[in-house]
Amino acid sequence: MTQQLPHPDDLSNEELAAQAQAWRRLALRGDRGARAPAHAYETALRERVRATMAAELIANATAGPAPKRPWWRRLWPLSTEQRISS
């Protein structure tokens, strides 16, 4: 009788990482039946990490204040009106 594996959606990130690591360890020791579960858990973990990182990047991009002036203005601080009147 085969053991029923937990679905990746039913596991937390820590549990998913532990499952992926345990199955990969078995696969590296030569257990051919451990390769597919190891791959499935690792793939699910990578997808979660990518989704989390993308959400954080989007949140940081929309939440941050816009710069007051371009970086190159530090090199040329005078505006065109100030240059004309000088």
All heavy atoms as an XYZ file, in Angstrom:
684
protein
N       0.841     -1.182      0.000
C       0.000      0.000      0.000
C       0.885      1.244      0.000
O       1.858      1.324      0.739
C      -0.895     -0.029      1.241
C      -1.869      1.088      1.299
S      -3.089      0.714      2.572
C      -4.285      1.888      2.141
N       0.548      2.209     -0.831
C       1.355      3.417     -0.935
C       0.837      4.494      0.009
O      -0.347      4.545      0.332
C       1.327      3.971     -2.372
O      -0.010      4.284     -2.706
C       1.907      2.969     -3.353
N       1.741      5.319      0.423
C       1.394      6.410      1.333
C       0.875      7.588      0.525
O       1.420      7.944     -0.519
C       2.643      6.824      2.110
C       2.437      7.974      3.050
C       3.744      8.392      3.699
O       4.788      7.830      3.428
N       3.670      9.386      4.543
N      -0.212      8.218      0.999
C      -0.777      9.387      0.332
C       0.046     10.614      0.698
O       0.230     10.926      1.873
C      -2.236      9.582      0.767
C      -2.942     10.709      0.076
C      -3.131     10.450     -1.416
O      -3.166      9.318     -1.857
N      -3.232     11.512     -2.176
N       0.555     11.309     -0.316
C       1.367     12.505     -0.092
C       0.468     13.717      0.088
O      -0.546     13.850     -0.598
C       2.292     12.738     -1.289
C       3.300     11.641     -1.585
C       4.062     11.971     -2.851
C       4.242     11.471     -0.430
N       0.835     14.629      0.989
C       0.040     15.854      1.145
C       0.167     16.736     -0.089
O       1.231     16.825     -0.706
C       0.643     16.527      2.377
C       1.980     15.931      2.550
C       1.946     14.575      1.929
N      -0.913     17.373     -0.453
C      -0.914     18.276     -1.596
C      -0.175     19.549     -1.213
O      -0.313     20.041     -0.092
C      -2.359     18.588     -2.010
C      -2.454     19.218     -3.346
N      -2.335     20.570     -3.534
C      -2.612     18.679     -4.577
C      -2.441     20.847     -4.815
N      -2.613     19.704     -5.474
N       0.617     20.110     -2.122
C       1.375     21.332     -1.788
C       0.502     22.495     -1.326
O       0.942     23.310     -0.512
C       2.079     21.674     -3.103
C       2.200     20.381     -3.822
C       0.978     19.594     -3.437
N      -0.733     22.586     -1.827
C      -1.614     23.680     -1.411
C      -2.057     23.548      0.038
O      -2.463     24.533      0.650
C      -2.854     23.740     -2.309
C      -2.504     24.151     -3.732
O      -1.415     24.736     -3.923
O      -3.314     23.894     -4.630
N      -1.975     22.339      0.588
C      -2.394     22.101      1.970
C      -1.274     22.371      2.970
O      -1.507     22.287      4.176
C      -2.879     20.658      2.134
C      -4.080     20.353      1.261
O      -4.811     21.303      0.908
O      -4.283     19.173      0.935
N      -0.086     22.680      2.499
C       1.072     22.870      3.372
C       1.449     24.341      3.476
O       1.267     25.113      2.533
C       2.273     22.091      2.812
C       2.108     20.582      2.654
C       3.301     20.006      1.913
C       1.947     19.915      3.997
N       2.007     24.700      4.629
C       2.547     26.057      4.782
C       3.889     26.118      4.050
O       4.420     25.099      3.610
C       2.736     26.389      6.260
O       3.777     25.593      6.807
N       4.445     27.300      3.938
C       5.733     27.450      3.246
C       6.832     26.646      3.931
O       7.657     26.030      3.260
C       6.128     28.924      3.174
C       5.289     29.702      2.198
O       4.552     29.128      1.403
N       5.387     31.014      2.263
N       6.855     26.653      5.251
C       7.879     25.920      5.987
C       7.715     24.415      5.807
O       8.694     23.687      5.613
C       7.839     26.278      7.478
C       8.223     27.708      7.786
C       7.089     28.696      7.529
O       5.902     28.287      7.516
O       7.388     29.884      7.333
N       6.464     23.942      5.878
C       6.204     22.511      5.691
C       6.538     22.088      4.260
O       7.089     21.006      4.045
C       4.743     22.191      5.998
C       4.364     22.356      7.454
C       2.863     22.270      7.675
O       2.086     22.554      6.745
O       2.488     21.894      8.797
N       6.210     22.936      3.299
C       6.503     22.632      1.905
C       8.007     22.554      1.673
O       8.494     21.643      0.988
C       5.873     23.691      0.999
C       5.967     23.462     -0.498
C       5.327     22.148     -0.894
C       5.308     24.611     -1.237
N       8.749     23.476      2.256
C      10.208     23.449      2.126
C      10.788     22.193      2.773
O      11.703     21.563      2.225
C      10.816     24.698      2.749
N      10.253     21.806      3.926
C      10.727     20.600      4.600
C      10.427     19.353      3.777
O      11.269     18.453      3.664
C      10.093     20.492      5.980
N       9.236     19.284      3.199
C       8.872     18.136      2.361
C       9.791     18.071      1.133
O      10.284     16.993      0.773
C       7.413     18.234      1.906
C       6.408     17.911      2.971
C       6.321     16.408      3.232
O       6.596     15.581      2.373
N       5.941     16.078      4.440
N      10.012     19.212      0.491
C      10.872     19.239     -0.694
C      12.285     18.782     -0.352
O      12.891     17.988     -1.082
C      10.896     20.646     -1.293
N      12.783     19.258      0.771
C      14.134     18.887      1.177
C      14.225     17.405      1.518
O      15.183     16.724      1.132
C      14.564     19.726      2.371
C      15.996     19.529      2.772
C      16.387     20.429      3.921
O      15.541     20.880      4.681
N      17.658     20.699      4.054
N      13.231     16.877      2.222
C      13.250     15.465      2.606
C      13.168     14.556      1.380
O      13.914     13.569      1.269
C      12.092     15.175      3.560
N      12.271     14.885      0.449
C      12.136     14.056     -0.747
C      13.372     14.169     -1.629
O      13.798     13.193     -2.243
C      10.879     14.427     -1.516
C       9.645     13.858     -0.884
C       8.743     14.515     -0.120
C       9.206     12.502     -0.946
N       7.761     13.652      0.297
C       8.017     12.408     -0.207
C       9.697     11.367     -1.576
C       7.324     11.216     -0.056
C       8.996     10.173     -1.428
C       7.829     10.107     -0.680
N      13.967     15.361     -1.730
C      15.179     15.511     -2.535
C      16.316     14.717     -1.931
O      17.112     14.102     -2.630
C      15.555     16.994     -2.654
C      16.793     17.263     -3.489
C      16.759     16.661     -4.870
N      15.680     17.184     -5.662
C      15.232     16.616     -6.780
N      15.779     15.512     -7.239
N      14.228     17.138     -7.449
N      16.415     14.704     -0.603
C      17.450     13.925      0.073
C      17.297     12.444     -0.271
O      18.291     11.754     -0.574
C      17.358     14.137      1.585
C      18.560     13.594      2.328
C      18.497     13.882      3.816
N      18.371     15.302      4.089
C      17.374     15.852      4.803
N      16.433     15.093      5.327
N      17.335     17.141      5.001
N      16.060     11.934     -0.255
C      15.827     10.536     -0.616
C      16.190     10.275     -2.079
O      16.775      9.240     -2.407
C      14.359     10.161     -0.388
C      13.922      9.969      1.062
C      12.412      9.763      1.129
C      14.648      8.775      1.663
N      15.846     11.204     -2.935
C      16.159     11.038     -4.351
C      17.666     11.020     -4.590
O      18.162     10.238     -5.408
C      15.509     12.152     -5.157
N      18.390     11.855     -3.874
C      19.844     11.882     -4.028
C      20.501     10.621     -3.487
O      21.613     10.276     -3.892
C      20.419     13.118     -3.332
C      20.108     14.451     -4.015
C      20.573     15.609     -3.147
C      20.748     14.514     -5.389
N      19.835      9.926     -2.608
C      20.358      8.657     -2.084
C      20.022      7.483     -2.997
O      20.353      6.347     -2.675
C      19.807      8.408     -0.684
C      20.383      9.350      0.335
C      19.897      9.020      1.713
N      20.433      9.973      2.655
C      19.880     10.255      3.808
N      18.761      9.658      4.172
N      20.431     11.131      4.608
N      19.323      7.760     -4.094
C      19.081      6.707     -5.067
C      17.661      6.182     -5.124
O      17.381      5.280     -5.900
N      16.758      6.719     -4.355
C      15.364      6.271     -4.378
C      14.683      6.871     -5.602
O      14.394      8.064     -5.655
C      14.652      6.701     -3.098
C      13.240      6.163     -2.999
O      12.763      5.528     -3.964
O      12.607      6.380     -1.947
N      14.429      6.050     -6.606
C      13.839      6.556     -7.847
C      12.409      7.029     -7.659
O      11.941      7.892     -8.388
C      13.890      5.483     -8.922
C      15.280      5.256     -9.404
C      15.296      4.280    -10.535
N      16.666      4.145    -10.995
C      16.977      3.868    -12.225
N      16.045      3.689    -13.126
N      18.234      3.760    -12.561
N      11.714      6.480     -6.698
C      10.345      6.902     -6.445
C      10.243      8.251     -5.761
O       9.155      8.804     -5.647
N      11.360      8.792     -5.315
C      11.351     10.076     -4.608
C      11.607     11.249     -5.546
O      11.412     12.396     -5.153
C      12.405     10.070     -3.507
N      11.999     10.977     -6.780
C      12.323     12.078     -7.693
C      11.103     12.911     -8.060
O      11.168     14.137     -8.055
C      12.986     11.539     -8.953
C      14.398     11.055     -8.677
C      15.119     10.727     -9.950
N      14.508      9.550    -10.581
C      14.929      9.015    -11.707
N      15.943      9.543    -12.338
N      14.347      7.953    -12.210
N      10.002     12.273     -8.383
C       8.801     13.004     -8.795
C       8.219     13.842     -7.657
O       7.921     15.031     -7.860
C       7.756     12.046     -9.355
N       8.056     13.293     -6.442
C       7.561     14.150     -5.355
C       8.513     15.295     -5.026
O       8.071     16.412     -4.750
C       7.425     13.203     -4.165
C       7.346     11.850     -4.746
C       8.124     11.888     -6.015
N       9.811     15.029     -5.076
C      10.791     16.088     -4.798
C      10.636     17.212     -5.817
O      10.600     18.396     -5.454
C      12.204     15.531     -4.829
N      10.523     16.845     -7.072
C      10.359     17.855     -8.123
C       9.055     18.628     -7.953
O       9.032     19.859     -8.091
C      10.400     17.191     -9.498
C      10.189     18.138    -10.624
N      11.139     19.067    -10.993
C       9.141     18.333    -11.447
C      10.675     19.786    -11.997
N       9.461     19.351    -12.299
N       7.976     17.934     -7.642
C       6.675     18.589     -7.483
C       6.695     19.576     -6.312
O       6.202     20.710     -6.444
C       5.587     17.544     -7.260
N       7.273     19.161     -5.184
C       7.325     20.055     -4.024
C       8.245     21.244     -4.275
O       7.947     22.366     -3.894
C       7.761     19.296     -2.772
C       6.694     18.396     -2.206
C       6.976     17.091     -1.833
C       5.391     18.844     -2.032
C       6.000     16.265     -1.311
C       4.412     18.023     -1.516
C       4.714     16.730     -1.152
O       3.738     15.926     -0.639
N       9.377     21.011     -4.929
C      10.295     22.112     -5.220
C       9.674     23.115     -6.195
O       9.823     24.326     -6.030
C      11.603     21.566     -5.800
C      12.440     20.832     -4.785
C      13.567     20.041     -5.401
O      13.583     19.843     -6.633
O      14.440     19.614     -4.635
N       8.960     22.603     -7.183
C       8.296     23.484     -8.150
C       7.231     24.329     -7.470
O       7.133     25.535     -7.707
C       7.679     22.657     -9.285
O       8.724     21.900     -9.908
C       7.005     23.545    -10.310
N       6.419     23.713     -6.606
C       5.380     24.457     -5.889
C       6.008     25.516     -4.989
O       5.492     26.643     -4.892
C       4.531     23.493     -5.067
N       7.121     25.186     -4.353
C       7.803     26.142     -3.478
C       8.345     27.319     -4.284
O       8.194     28.477     -3.881
C       8.925     25.450     -2.717
C       9.653     26.269     -1.676
C       8.704     26.738     -0.583
C      10.788     25.467     -1.068
N       8.960     27.054     -5.440
C       9.470     28.141     -6.287
C       8.345     29.048     -6.761
O       8.498     30.270     -6.784
C      10.213     27.560     -7.496
C      11.642     27.174     -7.195
C      12.410     26.927     -8.477
N      11.812     25.920     -9.319
C      12.062     24.615     -9.239
N      12.910     24.166     -8.341
N      11.480     23.770    -10.065
N       7.213     28.463     -7.134
C       6.078     29.278     -7.587
C       5.559     30.172     -6.468
O       5.226     31.337     -6.693
C       4.958     28.376     -8.099
C       5.283     27.726     -9.424
C       4.237     26.718     -9.842
O       3.252     26.503     -9.100
O       4.404     26.133    -10.930
N       5.504     29.642     -5.249
C       5.057     30.457     -4.113
C       6.021     31.597     -3.849
O       5.609     32.724     -3.589
C       4.945     29.604     -2.852
C       3.692     28.831     -2.766
C       3.542     28.285     -1.374
N       2.568     27.227     -1.356
C       2.264     26.544     -0.265
N       2.876     26.803      0.867
N       1.364     25.593     -0.316
N       7.310     31.302     -3.879
C       8.311     32.329     -3.604
C       8.245     33.418     -4.670
O       8.285     34.605     -4.355
C       9.723     31.706     -3.519
C      10.802     32.764     -3.509
C       9.828     30.835     -2.280
N       8.110     33.023     -5.939
C       8.003     34.013     -7.011
C       6.774     34.895     -6.837
O       6.843     36.106     -7.018
C       7.936     33.315     -8.361
C       9.260     32.880     -8.873
C       9.145     32.416    -10.312
N      10.275     31.569    -10.608
C      10.188     30.334    -11.065
N       9.028     29.796    -11.324
N      11.273     29.635    -11.297
N       5.647     34.284     -6.501
C       4.415     35.059     -6.325
C       4.549     36.027     -5.157
O       4.114     37.181     -5.240
C       3.233     34.123     -6.108
N       5.154     35.579     -4.073
C       5.341     36.431     -2.904
C       6.281     37.595     -3.226
O       6.004     38.742     -2.869
C       5.911     35.617     -1.733
O       5.030     34.524     -1.473
C       6.061     36.452     -0.488
N       7.379     37.291     -3.914
C       8.331     38.347     -4.256
C       7.720     39.347     -5.221
O       7.949     40.556     -5.098
C       9.602     37.729     -4.845
C      10.439     36.986     -3.827
S      11.878     36.199     -4.541
C      12.851     37.610     -4.986
N       6.939     38.869     -6.176
C       6.297     39.770     -7.129
C       5.306     40.684     -6.416
O       5.242     41.888     -6.697
C       5.594     38.979     -8.220
N       4.541     40.139     -5.482
C       3.582     40.953     -4.737
C       4.304     42.014     -3.901
O       3.859     43.166     -3.825
C       2.724     40.066     -3.845
N       5.429     41.645     -3.292
C       6.196     42.603     -2.501
C       6.770     43.708     -3.386
O       6.755     44.884     -3.018
C       7.326     41.898     -1.762
C       6.865     41.041     -0.607
C       8.003     40.281      0.044
O       9.181     40.508     -0.328
O       7.713     39.457      0.918
N       7.289     43.334     -4.563
C       7.846     44.338     -5.469
C       6.776     45.307     -5.945
O       7.007     46.515     -6.017
C       8.503     43.659     -6.665
C       9.820     42.946     -6.387
C      10.274     42.182     -7.621
C      10.881     43.933     -5.959
N       5.599     44.793     -6.264
C       4.511     45.653     -6.714
C       4.074     46.581     -5.587
O       3.847     47.773     -5.796
C       3.332     44.809     -7.242
C       3.741     44.138     -8.551
C       2.082     45.652     -7.426
C       2.761     43.112     -9.037
N       3.962     46.048     -4.363
C       3.555     46.869     -3.223
C       4.588     47.955     -2.941
O       4.231     49.103     -2.659
C       3.353     45.997     -1.995
N       5.863     47.615     -3.029
C       6.916     48.602     -2.782
C       6.958     49.662     -3.875
O       7.233     50.830     -3.605
C       8.273     47.919     -2.677
C       8.406     47.115     -1.402
O       7.667     47.313     -0.450
N       9.338     46.190     -1.394
N       6.682     49.264     -5.095
C       6.731     50.223     -6.198
C       5.585     51.221     -6.119
O       5.761     52.401     -6.427
C       6.693     49.491     -7.533
N       4.409     50.776     -5.701
C       3.264     51.684     -5.649
C       3.232     52.483     -4.354
O       2.664     53.572     -4.333
C       1.946     50.899     -5.787
O       1.872     49.924     -4.753
C       1.851     50.231     -7.141
N       3.843     51.997     -3.291
C       3.770     52.671     -1.999
C       4.836     53.752     -1.836
O       4.654     54.687     -1.072
C       3.909     51.657     -0.871
N       5.933     53.623     -2.553
C       7.034     54.559     -2.372
C       6.739     55.924     -2.957
O       6.038     56.051     -3.953
N       7.269     56.980     -2.326
C       7.052     58.329     -2.867
C       7.858     58.519     -4.149
O       8.924     57.948     -4.332
C       7.577     59.239     -1.760
C       8.574     58.410     -1.037
C       8.071     56.996     -1.113
N       7.323     59.327     -5.019
C       8.021     59.632     -6.263
C       9.203     60.543     -5.952
O       9.122     61.403     -5.060
C       7.066     60.313     -7.233
N      10.297     60.379     -6.663
C      11.440     61.262     -6.407
C      11.081     62.699     -6.774
O      10.336     62.957     -7.715
C      12.536     60.720     -7.317
C      11.864     59.813     -8.282
C      10.572     59.386     -7.685
N      11.612     63.635     -6.008
C      11.299     65.046     -6.219
C      11.941     65.575     -7.488
O      11.402     66.445     -8.141
C      11.738     65.860     -5.021
C      10.945     65.536     -3.787
C      11.360     66.405     -2.640
C      10.530     66.034     -1.418
N      10.925     66.780     -0.255
N      13.106     65.052     -7.824
C      13.773     65.490     -9.034
C      14.631     64.344     -9.555
O      15.014     63.451     -8.793
C      14.618     66.720     -8.783
C      15.674     66.535     -7.744
C      16.393     67.833     -7.481
N      17.520     67.571     -6.585
C      18.464     68.435     -6.344
N      18.432     69.615     -6.904
N      19.435     68.144     -5.530
N      14.973     64.369    -10.814
C      15.790     63.300    -11.389
C      17.189     63.293    -10.787
O      17.678     64.314    -10.289
C      15.848     63.631    -12.875
C      14.828     64.677    -13.112
C      14.519     65.322    -11.802
N      17.824     62.158    -10.855
C      19.158     62.019    -10.268
C      20.153     62.955    -10.926
O      21.075     63.452    -10.289
C      19.643     60.576    -10.381
C      19.807     60.100    -11.792
C      18.879     59.466    -12.550
C      20.964     60.246    -12.616
N      19.373     59.202    -13.801
C      20.662     59.677    -13.871
C      22.218     60.805    -12.434
C      21.560     59.649    -14.910
C      23.120     60.769    -13.481
C      22.788     60.199    -14.702
N      20.009     63.217    -12.210
C      20.977     64.047    -12.904
C      20.864     65.515    -12.533
O      21.740     66.312    -12.838
C      20.867     63.856    -14.413
C      19.479     63.973    -14.961
C      18.611     62.959    -15.169
C      18.814     65.161    -15.344
N      17.431     63.443    -15.669
C      17.523     64.805    -15.787
C      19.160     66.508    -15.361
C      16.599     65.722    -16.233
C      18.238     67.427    -15.817
C      16.971     67.029    -16.245
N      19.776     65.893    -11.838
C      19.640     67.285    -11.393
C      20.678     67.620    -10.331
O      20.986     68.788    -10.111
C      18.249     67.545    -10.836
C      17.204     67.666    -11.907
C      17.584     68.739    -12.830
N      16.560     69.751    -12.904
C      16.675     70.816    -13.652
N      17.759     71.009    -14.353
N      15.717     71.686    -13.692
N      21.230     66.623     -9.671
C      22.293     66.881     -8.705
C      23.548     67.389     -9.411
O      24.340     68.144     -8.848
C      22.621     65.619     -7.919
C      21.582     65.307     -6.873
C      21.929     64.056     -6.135
N      21.287     62.964     -6.864
C      21.738     61.740     -6.956
N      22.848     61.400     -6.359
N      21.092     60.827     -7.625
N      23.730     67.003    -10.669
C      24.892     67.450    -11.429
C      24.684     68.849    -12.004
O      25.624     69.627    -12.116
C      25.179     66.465    -12.573
C      25.426     65.022    -12.128
C      25.554     64.123    -13.332
C      26.665     64.945    -11.246
N      23.421     69.169    -12.388
C      23.066     70.469    -12.941
C      21.904     71.037    -12.133
O      20.751     70.949    -12.548
C      22.652     70.335    -14.401
C      23.779     69.869    -15.243
C      24.804     70.611    -15.719
C      23.992     68.548    -15.715
N      25.665     69.843    -16.461
C      25.181     68.565    -16.473
C      23.321     67.336    -15.576
C      25.700     67.424    -17.073
C      23.838     66.209    -16.172
C      25.005     66.268    -16.913
N      22.189     71.621    -10.972
C      21.105     72.027    -10.073
C      20.320     73.242    -10.536
O      19.201     73.459    -10.100
C      21.821     72.319     -8.772
C      23.222     72.639     -9.157
C      23.510     71.848    -10.386
N      20.835     74.068    -11.439
C      20.129     75.280    -11.845
C      19.026     74.947    -12.849
O      19.218     74.142    -13.757
C      21.081     76.279    -12.483
C      22.196     76.819    -11.574
C      23.101     77.715    -12.368
C      21.579     77.546    -10.387
N      17.891     75.576    -12.692
C      16.816     75.393    -13.658
C      17.112     76.244    -14.889
O      17.987     77.119    -14.879
C      15.480     75.780    -13.055
O      15.446     77.175    -12.817
N      16.350     76.049    -15.950
C      16.579     76.814    -17.178
C      16.310     78.301    -16.945
O      16.989     79.160    -17.509
C      15.700     76.286    -18.323
O      14.353     76.281    -17.884
C      16.120     74.914    -18.737
N      15.329     78.652    -16.123
C      15.032     80.063    -15.833
C      16.165     80.716    -15.080
O      16.540     81.859    -15.351
C      13.736     80.188    -15.031
C      12.528     79.712    -15.782
C      11.612     78.907    -14.888
O      11.821     78.869    -13.678
O      10.683     78.335    -15.444
N      16.771     80.008    -14.154
C      17.896     80.557    -13.409
C      19.117     80.731    -14.306
O      19.864     81.678    -14.153
C      18.231     79.661    -12.225
C      17.193     79.670    -11.144
C      17.485     78.652    -10.057
O      18.119     77.647    -10.305
N      16.993     78.925     -8.858
N      19.299     79.811    -15.262
C      20.434     79.930    -16.164
C      20.279     81.104    -17.120
O      21.235     81.778    -17.455
C      20.597     78.634    -16.963
C      21.364     77.601    -16.193
C      21.737     76.434    -17.073
N      20.959     75.308    -16.553
C      20.379     74.388    -17.264
N      20.456     74.413    -18.564
N      19.719     73.415    -16.698
N      19.060     81.357    -17.553
C      18.805     82.458    -18.481
C      19.039     83.809    -17.788
O      19.634     84.725    -18.334
C      17.389     82.376    -19.065
C      17.302     81.145    -19.949
C      17.038     83.617    -19.850
C      15.903     80.839    -20.434
N      18.554     83.942    -16.554
C      18.675     85.219    -15.855
C      20.095     85.476    -15.346
O      20.433     86.600    -15.031
C      17.690     85.266    -14.690
O      18.003     84.267    -13.755
N      20.949     84.465    -15.275
C      22.302     84.647    -14.753
C      23.214     85.285    -15.730
O      23.145     85.341    -16.854
C      22.910     83.310    -14.342
O      22.119     82.725    -13.354
